[in-house]
Amino acid sequence: MTLFLFSLVIFLSLIQWVVFIDVILSWGTLFGINFRPRFIGSITLPLYETVRKFIPSTFSGIDFAPIIVFIAIEFLAKLIITLDPWILGLFPR
C-alpha cells in the first residue's frame, strides 16, 4: 500500500510541474509568443475546466484556476503523506 501511495504522490508532483510549465508558457502570449504544446493542454485543460465549473476563477481577466489546481494537488499530496508517513522514507535524500 505504501508503494501505491508513493507512486500517487510522485504522479501528483508531476502534474504540479505540468501546471507550473503551463503557467510559464502562458505568459509568452504577453510577448506575442504562442507556444503551448498540445499534450500540456490536454493534461491541464480538464483540470482547469473542473475548477471553473464549481468556482468562478476569473477576476479582471486573470485566471486563478491554475493556482487553485496547484493548491488542491499540494493539499492532496500532504494528506496522503499524513495518512502514511512511511512514504517519506522512500524519497531519496
KESE-914880 format. One line per field, with one value per atom (N, C-alpha, C, O, CB): y, x, z; residue number from 1. Coordinates in nm, 4 decimals. Atoms other than C-alpha are relative to their C-alpha. Glycine has a CB too. Example, Ala and Ser with C-alpha at 12.3 -4.5 7.8 and 13.67 -1.06 7.14 Angstrom:
BEGIN
Y <- [-0.1190_-0.4500_0.1200_0.1181_0.0027_-0.1190_-0.1060_0.1090_0.2198_0.0462]
X <- [0.0890_1.2300_0.0900_0.1936_-0.0992_-0.0820_1.3670_-0.0770_-0.0261_0.0414]
Z <- [0.0000_0.7800_0.0000_0.0665_0.1246_-0.0060_0.7140_0.0730_0.0899_-0.1415]
n <- [1_1_1_1_1_2_2_2_2_2]
END
This chain:
BEGIN
Y <- [-0.1193_0.0000_0.1253_0.2256_0.0000_-0.1150_0.2327_0.0313_0.1482_-0.0250_-0.0214_0.1840_0.0643_0.1496_-0.1319_-0.0614_0.2695_0.1472_0.2314_-0.0739_-0.1388_0.5873_0.0822_0.1993_0.0078_-0.0678_0.6765_0.0332_0.1433_-0.0880_-0.0239_0.6380_0.1094_0.1898_-0.1283_-0.1041_0.8556_0.1379_0.2354_-0.0299_-0.1280_1.1300_0.0450_0.1636_-0.0126_-0.0339_1.1173_0.0476_0.1452_-0.1214_-0.0404_1.1367_0.1404_0.2215_-0.1006_-0.1327_1.4383_0.1062_0.2181_0.0022_-0.0925_1.6024_0.0298_0.1441_-0.0572_-0.0213_1.5518_0.0888_0.1744_-0.1346_-0.0841_1.7051_0.1444_0.2374_-0.0533_-0.1355_2.0045_0.0661_0.1840_-0.0031_-0.0555_2.0518_0.0350_0.1368_-0.0984_-0.0297_2.0347_0.1269_0.2085_-0.1183_-0.1226_2.3017_0.1197_0.2243_-0.0101_-0.1084_2.5163_0.0376_0.1559_-0.0407_-0.0257_2.4809_0.0650_0.1533_-0.1308_-0.0610_2.5641_0.1477_0.2304_-0.0745_-0.1402_2.8844_0.0826_0.1927_0.0105_-0.0718_2.9873_0.0206_0.1294_-0.0767_-0.0124_2.9160_0.0945_0.1580_-0.1369_-0.0912_3.1117_0.1457_0.2321_-0.0252_-0.1366_3.4223_0.0446_0.1644_0.0119_-0.0337_3.4057_0.0752_0.1470_-0.1241_-0.0719_3.5386_0.1505_0.2283_-0.0485_-0.1431_3.8736_0.0588_0.1775_0.0239_-0.0446_3.8940_-0.0455_-0.0329_-0.0506_0.0438_3.7524_-0.1400_-0.1800_0.0955_0.1370_3.4017_-0.0934_-0.0961_-0.0300_0.0898_3.1433_-0.1437_-0.2080_0.0288_0.1355_2.8143_-0.0754_-0.0590_0.0004_0.0873_2.5690_-0.1365_-0.1532_0.0575_0.1338_2.2015_-0.0594_-0.0335_-0.0934_0.0581_2.0055_-0.0939_-0.0984_-0.0741_0.0961_1.7399_0.0707_0.0171_-0.0914_-0.0747_2.0047_0.0484_0.0407_0.1198_-0.0435_2.1459_-0.1140_-0.0967_0.0672_0.1142_1.8007_-0.0501_-0.1159_-0.1133_0.0381_1.7429_0.1065_0.0741_-0.0221_-0.1063_2.0826_0.0499_0.0878_0.1147_-0.0558_2.1891_-0.0710_-0.0023_-0.0064_0.0627_1.9209_0.0374_0.0502_-0.1517_-0.0412_2.0168_0.1414_0.1681_-0.0074_-0.1388_2.3874_0.0090_0.0828_0.0872_-0.0048_2.3256_-0.0541_-0.0052_-0.0789_0.0521_2.1200_0.1063_0.1218_-0.1249_-0.1069_2.4063_0.1128_0.1649_0.0540_-0.1100_2.6669_-0.0334_0.0562_0.0343_0.0412_2.4632_0.0295_0.0668_-0.1496_-0.0174_2.4935_0.1376_0.1888_-0.1045_-0.1281_2.8178_0.0959_0.0646_-0.0167_-0.0976_3.1275_0.0540_0.1362_0.1166_-0.0268_3.1615_0.1108_0.1310_-0.1248_-0.1092_3.4543_0.1315_0.1539_-0.0090_-0.1292_3.8007_0.1043_0.0971_-0.0009_-0.1083_4.1082_-0.0530_0.0020_0.0880_0.0548_3.8945_-0.0908_-0.1402_0.1096_0.0884_3.6925_-0.1323_-0.1351_0.0644_0.1324_3.3190_-0.0629_-0.0861_-0.0908_0.0571_3.1724_-0.1515_-0.2127_0.0617_0.1454_2.8138_-0.0759_-0.1729_-0.0426_0.0728_2.7054_0.0073_-0.0892_0.0543_-0.0138_2.8394_-0.0917_-0.1563_0.1469_0.0850_2.6573_-0.1471_-0.2247_0.0260_0.1385_2.3332_-0.0326_-0.1398_-0.0228_0.0219_2.3693_-0.0193_-0.1100_0.1183_0.0100_2.4237_-0.1284_-0.1922_0.1227_0.1230_2.1342_-0.1228_-0.2151_-0.0123_0.1132_1.8967_-0.0051_-0.1127_0.0098_-0.0043_2.0114_-0.0499_-0.1254_0.1433_0.0450_1.9584_-0.1514_-0.2183_0.0714_0.1438_1.6098_-0.0789_-0.1831_-0.0328_0.0677_1.5124_0.0022_-0.0978_0.0661_-0.0089_1.6368_-0.0910_-0.1494_0.1456_0.0889_1.4444_-0.1453_-0.2210_0.0172_0.1370_1.1231_-0.0266_-0.1329_-0.0244_0.0172_1.1742_-0.0064_-0.0802_0.1155_0.0041_1.2401_-0.1356_-0.1865_0.1130_0.1298_0.9169_-0.1124_-0.2064_-0.0320_0.1038_0.7106_0.0659_0.0870_-0.0967_-0.0703_0.8792_-0.0814_-0.0248_0.0403_0.0823_0.5837_0.0348_-0.0033_-0.1471_-0.0415_0.7318_0.0861_0.0789_0.0772_-0.0895_0.9877_-0.0775_-0.0258_0.0907_0.0819_0.7069_-0.0495_-0.0900_-0.1174_0.0475_0.6129_0.1082_0.0769_-0.0493_-0.1070_0.9540_0.0015_-0.0182_0.1354_-0.0059_0.9845_0.1226_0.2252_0.0011_-0.1126_1.2071_0.0794_0.1781_-0.0481]
X <- [0.0830_0.0000_0.0871_0.0540_-0.0942_-0.0896_0.2873_0.0572_0.0714_0.1130_-0.0552_0.4322_-0.1027_-0.0678_0.0487_0.1056_0.0974_-0.0158_-0.0260_-0.1329_0.0141_0.0653_0.1220_0.1093_-0.0217_-0.1221_0.4270_-0.0103_0.0251_0.1250_0.0178_0.3504_-0.1019_-0.0855_-0.0430_0.1011_0.0434_0.0574_0.0264_-0.1185_-0.0636_0.2463_0.0943_0.0983_0.0778_-0.0884_0.5039_-0.0818_-0.0449_0.0869_0.0873_0.2234_-0.0563_-0.0599_-0.1144_0.0517_0.0718_0.1083_0.0806_-0.0568_-0.1117_0.4136_0.0247_0.0519_0.1266_-0.0169_0.4459_-0.1109_-0.0848_0.0021_0.1112_0.1020_0.0223_-0.0079_-0.1349_-0.0314_0.2079_0.1022_0.0887_0.0527_-0.1003_0.5120_-0.0610_-0.0252_0.1151_0.0655_0.2947_-0.0840_-0.0843_-0.0879_0.0774_0.0622_0.0933_0.0636_-0.0839_-0.0976_0.3648_0.0555_0.0658_0.1148_-0.0523_0.5079_-0.1068_-0.0762_0.0496_0.1086_0.1678_-0.0165_-0.0392_-0.1306_0.0107_0.1518_0.1144_0.0918_0.0000_-0.1153_0.5027_-0.0155_0.0114_0.1309_0.0173_0.4265_-0.1148_-0.1117_-0.0244_0.1109_0.1007_0.0441_-0.0176_-0.1159_-0.0509_0.2999_0.0628_0.0778_0.1015_-0.0595_0.4587_-0.0950_-0.0499_0.0467_0.0960_0.1367_0.0095_-0.0318_-0.1425_-0.0197_0.2190_0.1028_0.0979_0.0442_-0.1061_0.5202_-0.0227_0.0663_0.1336_0.0325_0.3473_0.0489_0.0455_0.0556_-0.0468_0.4878_-0.1127_-0.1521_0.1322_0.1105_0.2136_0.0474_0.0182_-0.1227_-0.0528_0.3860_-0.0490_0.0039_0.1542_0.0504_0.1853_-0.0243_-0.1198_-0.1311_0.0175_0.2274_-0.1366_-0.1922_0.1103_0.1336_-0.0949_-0.0071_-0.1087_-0.0416_0.0080_-0.0024_-0.0121_-0.0730_0.1230_0.0151_0.0278_-0.1439_-0.2028_0.0986_0.1394_-0.3111_-0.0962_-0.1971_-0.0354_0.0891_-0.4655_0.0038_-0.0898_0.0373_-0.0084_-0.3471_-0.0638_-0.1384_0.1468_0.0433_-0.4250_-0.1418_-0.2113_0.0944_0.1315_-0.7421_-0.1138_-0.2016_-0.0245_0.1086_-0.9683_0.0045_-0.1000_0.0071_-0.0106_-0.8339_-0.0543_-0.1295_0.1464_0.0467_-0.8956_-0.1512_-0.2183_0.0705_0.1438_-1.2448_-0.0797_-0.1890_-0.0339_0.0672_-1.3388_-0.0066_-0.1095_0.0720_-0.0022_-1.2350_-0.0940_-0.1686_0.1438_0.0848_-1.4109_-0.1487_-0.2326_0.0362_0.1396_-1.7315_-0.0564_-0.1730_-0.0138_0.0468_-1.7523_0.0303_-0.0456_0.0608_-0.0437_-1.5689_0.0261_0.1052_0.1271_-0.0350_-1.5723_0.1399_0.1585_-0.1048_-0.1399_-1.1956_0.0633_0.1844_0.0807_-0.0555_-1.1557_-0.0444_-0.1630_-0.0443_0.0289_-1.1318_0.0851_0.2079_0.0268_-0.0689_-1.0401_0.0956_0.2040_0.0764_-0.0833_-0.9005_0.1115_0.1892_0.0582_-0.1026_-0.6768_-0.0671_-0.1676_0.0708_0.0562_-0.7430_0.0695_0.1903_0.0150_-0.0554_-0.6954_-0.0146_0.0226_-0.0667_0.0191_-0.7825_0.1323_0.1349_-0.0664_-0.1256_-0.4136_0.0468_0.1022_0.1086_-0.0413_-0.3475_-0.0835_-0.0308_-0.0135_0.0892_-0.6500_0.0354_0.0370_-0.1473_-0.0396_-0.5467_0.1317_0.1456_0.0131_-0.1303_-0.1890_-0.0150_0.0456_0.0944_0.0211_-0.3044_-0.0752_-0.0442_-0.0772_0.0755_-0.5532_0.0891_0.0782_-0.1182_-0.0923_-0.2836_0.0971_0.1268_0.0775_-0.0914_-0.0461_-0.0694_-0.0108_0.0529_0.0765_-0.3160_-0.0204_-0.0056_-0.1356_0.0224_-0.3926_0.1284_0.1246_-0.0539_-0.1278_-0.0229_0.0351_0.0818_0.1126_-0.0282_0.0179_-0.0932_-0.0520_-0.0142_0.0940_-0.2946_0.0443_0.0346_-0.1398_-0.0481_-0.1542_0.1217_0.1321_0.0350_-0.1190_0.1773_-0.0391_0.0221_0.1005_0.0466_-0.0090_-0.0629_-0.0467_-0.1014_0.0631_-0.2062_0.1018_0.0815_-0.0965_-0.1028_0.1088_0.1384_0.1988_-0.0129_-0.1283_0.4256_0.1197_0.2268_0.0237_-0.1110_0.6407_0.0386_0.1461_-0.0361_-0.0299_0.6226_0.1254_0.2036_-0.1190_-0.1156_0.8824_0.1319_0.2334_-0.0063_-0.1205_1.1344_0.0390_0.1533_-0.0191_-0.0282_1.1070_0.0642_0.1247_-0.1284_-0.0602_1.2187_0.1517_0.1998_-0.0606_-0.1461_1.5918_0.0403_-0.0276_0.0699_-0.0468_1.7886_0.1028_0.1540_0.0571]
Z <- [0.0000_0.0000_0.0000_-0.0631_0.1211_-0.0054_0.0764_-0.1372_-0.1731_0.0993_0.1331_-0.2699_-0.0924_-0.1739_-0.0592_0.0803_-0.4305_0.0353_-0.0539_0.0201_-0.0422_-0.2243_-0.0398_-0.0756_0.1509_0.0452_-0.3032_-0.1488_-0.1910_0.0271_0.1434_-0.6743_-0.0248_-0.1166_-0.0708_0.0133_-0.6325_0.0320_-0.0364_0.0911_-0.0354_-0.4635_-0.1119_-0.1446_0.1343_0.1119_-0.7456_-0.1195_-0.1849_-0.0397_0.1099_-1.0041_0.0227_-0.0698_-0.0164_-0.0319_-0.8275_-0.0147_-0.0580_0.1418_0.0172_-0.8238_-0.1476_-0.1843_0.0640_0.1439_-1.1993_-0.0566_-0.1412_-0.0738_0.0450_-1.2552_0.0446_-0.0302_0.0550_-0.0462_-1.0446_-0.0917_-0.1245_0.1443_0.0902_-1.2679_-0.1348_-0.1941_-0.0186_0.1274_-1.5788_0.0108_-0.0813_-0.0444_-0.0219_-1.4350_0.0067_-0.0511_0.1295_-0.0113_-1.3480_-0.1376_-0.1697_0.0944_0.1344_-1.7004_-0.0871_-0.1672_-0.0650_0.0761_-1.8486_0.0349_-0.0534_0.0255_-0.0422_-1.6451_-0.0585_-0.1088_0.1541_0.0539_-1.7512_-0.1512_-0.2020_0.0308_0.1439_-2.1179_-0.0355_-0.1410_-0.0614_0.0288_-2.0967_0.0085_-0.0537_0.0966_-0.0072_-2.0062_-0.1315_-0.1556_0.1119_0.1284_-2.3506_-0.0909_-0.1802_-0.0685_0.0838_-2.5053_0.0225_-0.0635_0.0284_-0.0241_-2.3456_-0.0963_-0.1286_0.1447_0.0900_-2.5770_-0.1435_-0.2277_0.0487_0.1339_-2.8823_-0.0343_-0.1507_-0.0965_0.0213_-2.8390_0.0414_0.1580_0.0810_-0.0305_-2.8609_-0.0164_-0.1173_-0.0911_0.0032_-2.7831_0.1221_0.2320_-0.0059_-0.1054_-2.5758_-0.0624_-0.1384_0.0660_0.0579_-2.6658_0.0336_0.1403_0.0493_-0.0182_-2.7046_0.1190_0.1884_-0.1246_-0.1108_-2.4504_0.1346_0.2272_0.0002_-0.1249_-2.1791_0.0133_0.1211_0.0053_-0.0029_-2.2716_0.0253_0.0937_-0.1290_-0.0210_-2.2803_0.1445_0.1899_-0.0947_-0.1416_-1.9233_0.0886_0.1810_0.0414_-0.0906_-1.7721_-0.0257_0.0686_-0.0099_0.0304_-1.9528_0.0734_0.1255_-0.1484_-0.0784_-1.7936_0.1482_0.2121_-0.0136_-0.1403_-1.4507_0.0192_0.1129_0.0476_-0.0094_-1.5125_-0.0183_0.0539_-0.1047_0.0255_-1.6533_0.1180_0.1463_-0.1259_-0.1192_-1.3476_0.1080_0.1738_0.0530_-0.1000_-1.1208_-0.0418_0.0411_0.0195_0.0486_-1.3375_0.0086_0.0182_-0.1440_-0.0089_-1.3235_0.1392_0.1526_-0.0327_-0.1368_-0.9448_0.0584_0.1408_0.0868_-0.0550_-0.8735_-0.1148_-0.2038_0.0884_0.1037_-1.0922_0.0289_0.1185_-0.0059_-0.0350_-1.1045_-0.0823_-0.0742_-0.0160_0.0782_-1.3444_0.0626_0.0867_-0.1489_-0.0599_-1.1963_-0.0700_-0.0655_0.1536_0.0721_-1.4018_-0.1057_-0.1247_0.0977_0.1060_-1.6818_0.0473_-0.0344_-0.0773_-0.0548_-1.4512_0.0361_0.1071_0.1253_-0.0244_-1.4406_0.1212_0.1197_-0.1258_-0.1224_-1.0940_0.0059_0.1060_0.1201_0.0014_-1.1945_0.0183_0.0940_-0.1312_-0.0248_-1.2181_0.1454_0.1981_-0.0896_-0.1402_-0.8692_0.0884_0.1790_0.0472_-0.0783_-0.7287_-0.0209_0.0746_-0.0381_0.0291_-0.9035_0.0696_0.1285_-0.1529_-0.0624_-0.7774_0.1512_0.2084_-0.0297_-0.1445_-0.4179_0.0354_0.1360_0.0515_-0.0266_-0.4370_-0.0111_0.0695_-0.0968_0.0148_-0.5624_0.1170_0.1689_-0.1329_-0.1148_-0.2894_0.1265_0.2041_0.0217_-0.1161_-0.0262_-0.0029_0.0993_0.0055_0.0130_-0.1591_0.0266_0.0921_-0.1397_-0.0250_-0.1577_0.1487_0.2032_-0.0816_-0.1441_0.2001_0.0795_0.1798_0.0489_-0.0666_0.3021_-0.0118_0.0848_-0.0582_0.0201_0.1542_0.0881_0.1494_-0.1488_-0.0838_0.3326_0.1481_0.2254_-0.0241_-0.1389_0.6585_0.0329_0.1438_0.0259_-0.0238_0.6196_0.0133_0.0902_-0.1119_-0.0048_0.5622_0.0028_-0.1023_-0.1219_-0.0097_0.6938_-0.0493_-0.0711_0.1422_0.0481_0.5784_-0.1430_-0.1894_0.0090_0.1378_0.2280_-0.0034_-0.0982_-0.0611_-0.0021_0.3287_-0.0008_-0.0474_0.1225_-0.0006_0.3788_-0.1388_-0.1604_0.0915_0.1355_0.0099_-0.0876_-0.1902_-0.0652_0.0777_-0.1159_0.0194_0.1310_0.0394_-0.0161_-0.1878_0.0798_0.0782_-0.1369_-0.0820_0.0422_-0.0733_-0.0203_0.1321]
n <- [1_1_1_1_1_2_2_2_2_2_3_3_3_3_3_4_4_4_4_4_5_5_5_5_5_6_6_6_6_6_7_7_7_7_7_8_8_8_8_8_9_9_9_9_9_10_10_10_10_10_11_11_11_11_11_12_12_12_12_12_13_13_13_13_13_14_14_14_14_14_15_15_15_15_15_16_16_16_16_16_17_17_17_17_17_18_18_18_18_18_19_19_19_19_19_20_20_20_20_20_21_21_21_21_21_22_22_22_22_22_23_23_23_23_23_24_24_24_24_24_25_25_25_25_25_26_26_26_26_26_27_27_27_27_27_28_28_28_28_28_29_29_29_29_29_30_30_30_30_30_31_31_31_31_31_32_32_32_32_32_33_33_33_33_33_34_34_34_34_34_35_35_35_35_35_36_36_36_36_36_37_37_37_37_37_38_38_38_38_38_39_39_39_39_39_40_40_40_40_40_41_41_41_41_41_42_42_42_42_42_43_43_43_43_43_44_44_44_44_44_45_45_45_45_45_46_46_46_46_46_47_47_47_47_47_48_48_48_48_48_49_49_49_49_49_50_50_50_50_50_51_51_51_51_51_52_52_52_52_52_53_53_53_53_53_54_54_54_54_54_55_55_55_55_55_56_56_56_56_56_57_57_57_57_57_58_58_58_58_58_59_59_59_59_59_60_60_60_60_60_61_61_61_61_61_62_62_62_62_62_63_63_63_63_63_64_64_64_64_64_65_65_65_65_65_66_66_66_66_66_67_67_67_67_67_68_68_68_68_68_69_69_69_69_69_70_70_70_70_70_71_71_71_71_71_72_72_72_72_72_73_73_73_73_73_74_74_74_74_74_75_75_75_75_75_76_76_76_76_76_77_77_77_77_77_78_78_78_78_78_79_79_79_79_79_80_80_80_80_80_81_81_81_81_81_82_82_82_82_82_83_83_83_83_83_84_84_84_84_84_85_85_85_85_85_86_86_86_86_86_87_87_87_87_87_88_88_88_88_88_89_89_89_89_89_90_90_90_90_90_91_91_91_91_91_92_92_92_92_92_93_93_93_93_93]
END
